[in-house]
Amino acid sequence: MSESRETQAGVRYDVVVLGAGPAGANVADRARAAGLSVAVVERELVGGDCAYWACVPSKALLRPVIALADARRVDGARQAVTGRVDADGVFARRDRSVHDWDDTRQALFLKSIGADLFRGHGRLDGPRRVSVTRDDGVRKTLMARHAVAIATGSRPALPDILGIAEARPWTSRQGTEAGSVPTRLAVIGGGGVGIEMATLWQGLGSQVTLLVRRRLIPRMEPFAGELVAQGLREAGADVRIGVQVTALRRQDPQGPVTLTLDDGGRLEVDEVLCATGRTPATDDIGLDTVGLTPGSWLDVDTTCLVQGVDGDWLYALGDVNHRALLTHQGKYQARTAGDAIGARAAGRPLDDTPWGDHATTADQHAVPQVFFSDPEAAAVGLSAEQAERSGYRITTVDLDFNVAQGAKLYADGYQGHARLVVDLDREVLLGATFVGPGVSELLHSATVAVAG
């Protein structure tokens, strides 16, 4: 194994990683497996958003809501359901799942693979150099022999709405870390975060109004959003599609929020949650010192090497490269990039042909994703519209799940739908979409089929 070495100029490593979320941890692990010395820099919690404010807490919170809904769909079980979800119990479950926002276990993983953790704000300081500033102001310089990998992720993007600063809206962070249930909650945005937060808080007892400009989960087949909207309405949520918020007002910092809508209507709620996209966390990491634009998404090749930087040393993994803003895809990119870093460091040739060992081909062709709403929505590959736009000659195969015996046994009166997108010329599967209770279990086999 190559070792780190401290000089008067700083500490020298083979690889320096900015960000200790899932992508950062995975590229560090892969680089260590290749025999390289690795430093990882993190200014918040080791484990990143996924472990503390996104995937893990949201699923911990959603599971009791969905479990209760599933029980009510089965005769014999529904009779045992005599009350509501206990919000305090759900919050306690969430707190346990995030270890009370203590990252000791995640930090121990980095130690176990032999990576050195530097806590503080890391910024590029020219080619192959990273400056780390701790909370107490102490600064240290890290120098990379072979690679710097940026895995700083993204943060919620707030819409440009009059009065938004005064309104102090929740983002996905507050949506997963809050410890009390607002009586009335408006959720702005119909993507994955929007529908999961609407499902969660309606299930915990809030009266949710979901406000969507166009349609729900627009990157999936249209029927996916339609069925999810139907499920939310059946649960008691007010789903309004084709509505835009033009202003927010909160006169009393502890008081209600008034939303003005473009149809002339007004809505008063106790809290408003904005689920309106993400922006890259690259505004203060020194991109300008290597000729890149601060705050921008980073353009990468199939090995995750950043374009526009000389020397083949700067990589970007996960959300920051804007290829697929999903934790599992960031980990996939990190493993691939880590192998590429190891190969380049050893002078070995790369296999960056489609589906090669050093190519993130799945980012374009086989991205699986699940939204844990009620009903669940799961998809992999291309929708029919995406496939046609890409020039494929296709046919679609549709099935209502209520004719499937397994679905009837899963839930009384099961409602759901599936679609396969088939390439007629090559006779292969391009995409699959499933909507219904429990359909996330179907996605793995579909992903194998699409990737194959």
N, C-alpha and C positions, 0 to 999 in steps of 0.2 A: 504494500500500500504506500502511495505517495503521502508525505507528511507536510503539515503546515510549517512555516518558518517565519519567525519574527525578525524584522530588521528595523533600522532607524526610521525607514520610510513607512513601515506598517507591517501587518501580518500577511504573509503570502500563502495562498491556497491554490489548488488546481481549479476549483469551482467555487463561486460565491453566488448564493441564491437570495434574492430579495423577496421575502414573503414566505411564511411558514404555514400556509394553508395546505389543503390536500395536494395541489399541484406542486408547491414548493417542497413539501415533504417527500413526494414521490420522485421528483427529479434528484433530490439529494440522495435518496436511497439507491437509485439506479446508478448515479455517479460513484457512490461509495462501492457498489458492487463491481464497478469497473476498475477499482483500485485507486480512485482519485481522492484527494483530500478535499473536504467540503466545509464551508462556513454558511450558516443560514441566519439571516437577519429578519427580525420580526419586531414591530413596534406595538402590536396589540397582544392578542392571545395566540399562542401556538395552536394551530388547528383551524384558524381562520373563521370566516363567516359560516361555513358549512357546519362546523361543530358547535357553534354557540348562538348564531342568530338566523340560521337558514334551515338547511336540510334536517338536521337532528332535532332541534327544538320544535320545528313546525310539524314533523311527523309524530313526535311524542305528544304534541297537543291534539293533533287530528285523530290519532288512533282511537281514543275513547269515544269521540263524536261518531266516527264511522262504525265502531263496534256496536254502539247502541242502535244506530240506524239499521245495521245488518240484522240485529236480533229482532227488531220490530218487523222485519220482512219474513219471518219464519214462524208459522203457526206452532204453538207449543212453547216457543221462546218468547214471543211478544207478550204473552200473558204474565211473564215474570218481570217485565219492565214496568215498574210502577212509579218511576220518578224521572227527574232530569239528570243530565250529566252534572256531577259535583265539580264545580269550577276549581275549588281549592285543592281537591285531589288531583285534578288535571295539572294545575300549576306546580304542585309538588312533584308530580311525575316528570314534568318538563325540567324542573330544577335538578332532579337526580340525573336526567339524561345528559345535561350539560355540566355535570359535576359542580353545580353552583358557580359556574363560570371560572373554574379553577383549571388551568392548563397544565398542571403538574404531569399528568399521564402522557400528554402529547409531547411535552418537552423531554420526558424520559425516553420516548421512542427515538427522537433525534440522537440522544446520547447513546442509545443502544446500538445504533448503526455506525457510530463513530463520527458523527457530524458535530461541529462546534456551533452552539447557539449564541448569537449576539443580540441582546435585547436593546432596541432603540430604533430611531428613524434612519433608514438607509437611503442614501442617494448616490447615484453615479457621480463620479468626479473625474470624468475623462475615460478614455479607453481602458478597460480591464481594472478600473479602480472604483471602490465603493467606500464612501465615508459614512460612518455610523455614529449618530449623536444620541447618547443616552438621556434619560429624563433629567439627570443631574447636570447635564451640559458637557460631560466628558465625551471627547470625540476620539474615534479610532479609525484608521484607514486599513481596509482590506484590499489586497491585490490578487487578481486572478491570473494564473498562468494560462489557462485554457478557455474558461467560459464564465460569463455572468448570466444567470437566468432570472428574468423578471417574472414574478408570480404574485404580484401585488393585488390582483383581483379587481373587483369593481364595487361601486357603491350605488345606492338608490339615486335615481335621477328625479328631481322634483320638477313638476311642470311649471311653466311660466304663467301663473294665475295671479291676478290682482289680489293682494291681501294675504298671500301664502305665508309670508314671514310672521305676520301677526297671528295667523291661525295655528302655527306650530303643529303641522300635521304629523301623524305617525308615518313612518316608513315601514318596510318589512322588519327592521330591527325592533321597533317598538311593538310591532304586531306579534312578534314571537317572544319578547321578554316582559311584556306587561303582566301585572299580577292582579288585576281587577277587571271586571267585565263592564264596559260602558253600556248604558241602557240603550243608546242609539248610536250606531256606527255607520258612516258612509265610507264605502270603498270605491276609489276612483281607479279604473283600469280593469280590463277584462282578460289579461294574460294569465299565466300560471300562478303568479303570486296573488293576483286579484281574486281568482276563483277559490284558491286554497284559503286565503284569509277570510273571504266571505263565508265559506263552508264552516271554518273553525269558529268564528265569533258568533255566527247564527246558532251553531250547535251549543255554544257555551251560554246562550241566553240573551245575547244582544239582538236588538232589532236592526238588521242589516239592510242597507240600501246600496246596491251595486250599480254604479254609473259607468256606462261603456259607450265610447264614441261610435264604434262600428259594430263588431261582433265579438263574441267571446272566443278565446284562444284561436286567433285568426290564422296561425301557421298550421293548424290541423285542419282536417276535413270539416266542412261547414256543419255536418250533423253532430260533430263532437260538441261544439259550442251550444247548439240547440238543445241537446239532451242535458248538458250541464246546467243551462239556464232553467230548464224544466225542473230539474232536481232541486235547485236552489229555491225556486218558487214554491215547490211542494213542501220544502222545509220551513217556509214562512218568510223568506227574504223577498224584498222588493227589487226586482231586476229591471233596470231601465236601459234599453239599448237605443243608440242614436241620440244620446244626450251628452252635452259638453258642459263642464263647469267653467263659468266665466269669471267668478269672483268668490272670495272667501272673506268672512268677517268674524272676528272674535273680540268683542269689546272688553270683556272681563277675562283675564288670563285663566281663571278657573271656571269660566262659564261656557255656554254652548257655542257651537260654530254654525254660522248661517252660510249656506251655499246658494249662490245665484246661478241658475241654469240658463242655457241659451234658448230654451223654449219659453222663457219668461217666468218660469216657476222658481220657488224657493224651497229650501229644505233645511230644517234645523236638527242638528245632531249633537251628541256629547263629544265625539271624536271623529276625525276624518283620517283615513289611511290612504296614502298615495302609493299605488302600485303601477307606476307609469314608466317602467324601464330602468336601465342601468347606465352608469357612466364609468369610464375606466379610472382606476385609482393610480393615475400616472402623472398627476399635475405637479407633484413635489418630490420627484425621485431623480432629478438631475438629467432628464432626457436632453435638455439643451446642451449639455456638456459633450454629447456625442453626435450632435447635429440633428436631433429629432425634436418634435414639437411637444412641449409639456401638455398633459391632459388629453393626448390623442390615443386612439386605439393603435396597437402596433401590428404592422403588416408583416407576416411571416411566410416562409416557404414551408414545404411539407415536412421538414425536419424541425420546424419551429424556430429557425434561424431568422432574426429580424432583418428585414430588407432595408437598404439605404445606409448600412453601417459597414465600413470596411473591416476586413480581417477575420470574418467568420468566428466571432467570439460572443456575440450578444443573442440570447434566446428569449422568447416570450411565451409563457404557458398559461393556459386557463383563460379566464375572462378577458385578460388584457389584450389578447390577439383577436377577440371578437368572432372567432370561428364557431364556437358552440358554447354558450354560457351555461354550462351544466357541470356539476362537480365531477361526475364520472368521466366526462370528456376531457376535463382538465387533467385528471389523473392519467388518462390514456395518452394525452399529449406529453405529459411529463415523463412517463416511462419511455416513450419513443424518443424524445429529445435526450433523455439521459443516456440511452444507448448510443445515440448519434454523437454526443459529447465524448463518450468513452472511445468510440471508434476513431473520431478525429484526433483525439489526444494520442492514441496509439499508432496513428498513421495507417489505419486499416481503411479499405474502401467502404463507401456507404451503399446500402441497398435502399435507395429512395424511389424506386419504381412503385407504381400503384400496389398497395397492400404489402410492400416490402417491410423489412424489419425497422427501417428508419423513415417510414412514411406514415403520416397521420391521415390516411385515405378515408377512414370511417367518418371523419368530420364532414365530408361532402356527400357520402352515400349511405351511411348506416348509423345515424344518431338516434339512439333510443331515448325516450323521455316519458315520464308518467306524471300526471297531475292528480294528487290525492284529494280530489273533490268528491262529491257524492251525487252522481256516479263518478267513478274514476274515468280518466281519459288517458289513453296510452297510444303511442305511435312510434314507428321507426321508419327511416327511409323517406321517400317522397310521397306527398299527397298527389291526387290525380291532377290537380291544377299545376303543381310544381313540375310533375313529370312531363305534361304537355308543353309547358313553357320551356322545358329543357330540350324539346324536340323528339321525345320518345313517342312511338306509336303504341298506344296502350289500350287495355280493356280493364274494367273494374269488376270485381266480384263482391257482391254485397249480401250480408246475412243479418236478419233480425235474430237476436239471441233467444227471443221468446219461443222459437221453434226447436231449440236445442235442449235435449233432455237434461244435460248437466246443468244448464242455466236454471231450468225449472226446479231442480233439486237444491240449487244454491239458495234460491229465494222464491217465495210465492209471488206470482205475478211479475217475474223478472222482466225488466226492460233494458235493452241494450242493442248495440249495433256494431257490426264489423265490416271493414272494407279492405280488400287486397287490391293493389295496383300492379298489373302484370305487363311486362314488356313483350309485345306480340312478336317482335322480330327475333329476340334472343330466347324467348320463353323462360324468363326468369322473373323473380319477384322484386319489384322496385320499392314497394312500401306496404305497410299494414297499419291500420288504425282500429282501435277497439274502444268502445265506450260502454260502461256498465259497472255494477258492483263487482269488485274483485278482479277486474280484467288485467290488472298489472301482472298477474301470474302468467298471462299469455304472452307477454312481451319478449321474454328471453328466447323462446323458440323462434319467434318471428324475426328477432335480431340476427340469430344464426342464419336463418334462411336468406335474409336480405344481404348480409355481409358475404354469404357464400355464393 
